[in-house]
Amino acid sequence: MDIENQSQIGVIRRIAEIIGQVVFKLQKVNLHMKYKQELITFYKELADHDDDEIRQAACYNLPCFNLLYKSV
């Protein structure tokens, strides 16, 4: 794996770890609904990623997405 690809994976891993916190904070200013489709699409990409750590982080954040979007 080349250095550029490794750094991209590192960034995606970090985003996967904090995506729940970001969406929760967006909810406080009611932006989570404005960007709902983009956020859910990105979350699905994290959940289907080839990297195990990224998928694990996505699973960890599933309760947040369920809480915010389950009734929509």
C-alpha positions as CSV (number, residue, x, y, z in Angstrom):
1,M,0.0,0.0,0.0
2,D,1.5,3.4,-0.9
3,I,1.9,6.3,1.5
4,E,-0.9,8.4,-0.1
5,N,-3.4,5.5,0.3
6,Q,-2.3,4.9,3.9
7,S,-2.8,8.5,4.8
8,Q,-6.3,8.5,3.2
9,I,-7.2,5.4,5.1
10,G,-5.9,7.1,8.3
11,V,-8.1,10.1,7.7
12,I,-11.2,7.9,6.9
13,R,-10.5,5.9,10.1
14,R,-10.5,9.1,12.2
15,I,-13.7,10.4,10.6
16,A,-15.3,7.0,11.2
17,E,-14.4,7.3,14.8
18,I,-16.0,10.7,15.3
19,I,-18.9,10.7,12.8
20,G,-21.4,10.1,15.5
21,Q,-20.2,13.1,17.6
22,V,-20.3,15.3,14.5
23,V,-23.8,14.3,13.5
24,F,-25.0,14.8,17.1
25,K,-23.5,18.3,17.2
26,L,-25.1,19.1,13.9
27,Q,-28.4,18.0,15.4
28,K,-28.1,20.7,18.0
29,V,-28.2,23.4,15.4
30,N,-30.7,21.4,13.2
31,L,-28.3,20.8,10.4
32,H,-28.4,17.0,10.6
33,M,-31.7,17.0,8.6
34,K,-30.4,19.5,6.0
35,Y,-27.6,17.1,5.2
36,K,-29.4,13.9,6.1
37,Q,-29.0,12.1,2.7
38,E,-25.3,13.0,2.5
39,L,-24.6,11.9,6.0
40,I,-26.4,8.6,5.6
41,T,-24.7,7.9,2.3
42,F,-21.3,8.5,3.8
43,Y,-22.2,6.4,6.8
44,K,-23.2,3.5,4.5
45,E,-19.8,3.8,2.7
46,L,-18.0,3.6,6.1
47,A,-20.1,0.5,7.0
48,D,-19.2,-1.2,3.7
49,H,-15.5,-0.2,3.7
50,D,-12.8,-2.9,3.2
51,D,-10.9,-1.8,6.3
52,D,-12.0,-3.7,9.5
53,E,-11.3,-0.7,11.8
54,I,-13.4,1.6,9.7
55,R,-16.3,-0.8,9.7
56,Q,-15.9,-1.3,13.4
57,A,-16.0,2.4,14.1
58,A,-19.1,2.7,11.9
59,C,-20.8,0.0,13.9
60,Y,-19.9,1.8,17.1
61,N,-21.7,4.9,15.8
62,L,-24.8,3.1,14.6
63,P,-26.8,3.9,17.8
64,C,-26.3,7.7,17.1
65,F,-27.6,7.4,13.6
66,N,-30.5,5.2,14.7
67,L,-31.4,7.7,17.4
68,L,-31.3,10.7,15.0
69,Y,-32.8,9.2,11.9
70,K,-35.0,6.2,12.9
71,S,-38.3,8.1,12.7
72,V,-37.5,9.9,9.5
